[in-house]
């Protein structure tokens, strides 16, 4: 029988993260690239980065983050109906890293798939999970995890990337929440004409691995830092203003702005230009660097302890591709969640 039942709202039940134990300091990076630690901190704000162990793959980091998020949510892993993994540094080109994560978690009921949207990936993945759960609430809960093992794809002597990129994972458990809580107003965009601004040139079907690609270090991250900075200076303010305009809101109506964390110095400068108050803007890259698809979820997890029921969170992301997106999230706590 066809009904006109209103689909449930989907929100965050719990968040979690995982950072590898090993830390690479500014002193270590500075020695490799021929600058001072102060030079790095003044330009990026980053003080340290976490680095995966030799035996740790992206799926290992991601599985740990999902376990943490599930524990925070009070959700058993066998209640997961979906695992969506966002990453630019997969375990291998195939199968999906999400399938590796599912296997590690023994989450046998969960459908597992990857989303590839670089540093924007976690919010893109959250949209997939959101729509999946709204279509059929009986599918259980969704784990949305962003993860990067960038250190395995870095040239440690490349000044433009070694100072920023790092390893880590962050996840959220999504499930039904009553109105007015949960996600609304997702908006996304892409511009493939800018695909060469940030990329790993070799290792795919365009430039398969060869002696030449290895010699050229073409399996490491390449970034046009100045062009990417210009892109961020345009896209972040635009995402904020367009979301506010679509929803008839003012900056003062937003409790937290959670965004991708490319460079703490740049983010703080842009926030000041836009008029975002310090207490509104979540900046966490100082101690973890740029952890790509994990960064926005990591920032959300870091902010979650201070969020109150009903708080309005503006999420923005941007990354290679180039890609970008935003969403509004009205925060809920366990007492606001459906019990059946």
Secondary structure, DSSP 8 states (H G I E B T S, - for coil): --------EEEEEEEEEE--SEEEEHHHHHHHHTS-HHHHHHHH---EEEE--TT--HHHHHHHHHHHHHHHHT--GGGEEEEEEE-SS-SSSSS-HHHHHHHHHT-TT-EEEEE--GGGHHHHHHHHHHHHHHH-GGG-EEEEEEEEEGGGG--TT-HHHHTTB-EEEEEEEEEEE-TT-EEEEEEEEE-GGGGGGEEE-SSSSSS---HHHHHTTTTSEEE-HHHHHHHHHHHHHHHHHHHHHHTT--GGG-SEEEE--S-HHHHHHHHHHHT--TTTEE--HHHH-B-GGGHHHHHHHHHHTT--TT-EEEEEEEETTTEEEEEEEE---GGGB---
